[in-house]
């Protein structure tokens, strides 16, 4: 049984974090006020750096993260790899596929369904099923449910109060405060080695084409281990000012998280408005306004 005694980290009280740098707060908050025009029932956003947080909106309301859940699940996979529970290059999923293929959306599995529609490593096929197969494999090797491993290995150590309520590809519910804490971990990892995160946010199986949901065919459609990579994609949901090294994910529930290592900053957004044409315009505009404010 793994993860019996998880390390508990403290990132401090959310209000205390926001007070650490008054210089950061005002311009980013002004930029974040763009979310007020998004016609959402609820929207909250935060700009995160290594030592400060600026927020707008109620950060304590739990909302559905949708596919942003994949980032938490992938992070659990990185932890499991470091603990020796899984090997990224061990066989898993369809014949010829590995854990790495599953996390990088190139196992050949479709968005949903068990029957492969391609060969491993041939195309970038965005797949909820692939993440679910990966999670099942981790659970089997760890001797505990994936939700329990995620809780003890990632959520509790980071102080996240949300809950995985179904698929590890899309079913985490939690408040913006949780997303902020996870963003801080990505900016300065303590649960996994910096080298492990660097590998997860570098291109896996370079040169593969594929469809970025909501934004069409990308050549290449670069991806890391669970983390979608900005690189030179166009169109894209991040801003024109984001560096090519930016990584993260968005969710169909109107959520996203990006981390830009070159700016040493992250942007977290949760809403209750489903992704659509509005987001494809509003999200890049918000991203560029935040980058300008920094």
Secondary structure as GFF3:
##gff-version 3
##sequence-region A 1 294
A	DSSP	alpha_helix	14	19	.	.	.	ID=ss1
A	DSSP	alpha_helix	22	32	.	.	.	ID=ss2
A	DSSP	three_ten_helix	33	37	.	.	.	ID=ss3
A	DSSP	beta_strand	43	49	.	.	.	ID=ss4
A	DSSP	beta_strand	53	56	.	.	.	ID=ss5
A	DSSP	beta_strand	63	64	.	.	.	ID=ss6
A	DSSP	three_ten_helix	66	68	.	.	.	ID=ss7
A	DSSP	alpha_helix	69	83	.	.	.	ID=ss8
A	DSSP	alpha_helix	99	103	.	.	.	ID=ss9
A	DSSP	alpha_helix	128	142	.	.	.	ID=ss10
A	DSSP	alpha_helix	146	150	.	.	.	ID=ss11
A	DSSP	pi_helix	151	155	.	.	.	ID=ss12
A	DSSP	alpha_helix	156	158	.	.	.	ID=ss13
A	DSSP	beta_strand	163	164	.	.	.	ID=ss14
A	DSSP	beta_strand	172	174	.	.	.	ID=ss15
A	DSSP	alpha_helix	176	187	.	.	.	ID=ss16
A	DSSP	alpha_helix	194	200	.	.	.	ID=ss17
A	DSSP	beta_strand	210	212	.	.	.	ID=ss18
A	DSSP	beta_strand	216	218	.	.	.	ID=ss19
A	DSSP	beta_strand	228	229	.	.	.	ID=ss20
A	DSSP	beta_strand	247	251	.	.	.	ID=ss21
A	DSSP	beta_strand	255	260	.	.	.	ID=ss22
A	DSSP	beta_strand	265	271	.	.	.	ID=ss23
A	DSSP	alpha_helix	277	293	.	.	.	ID=ss24
###
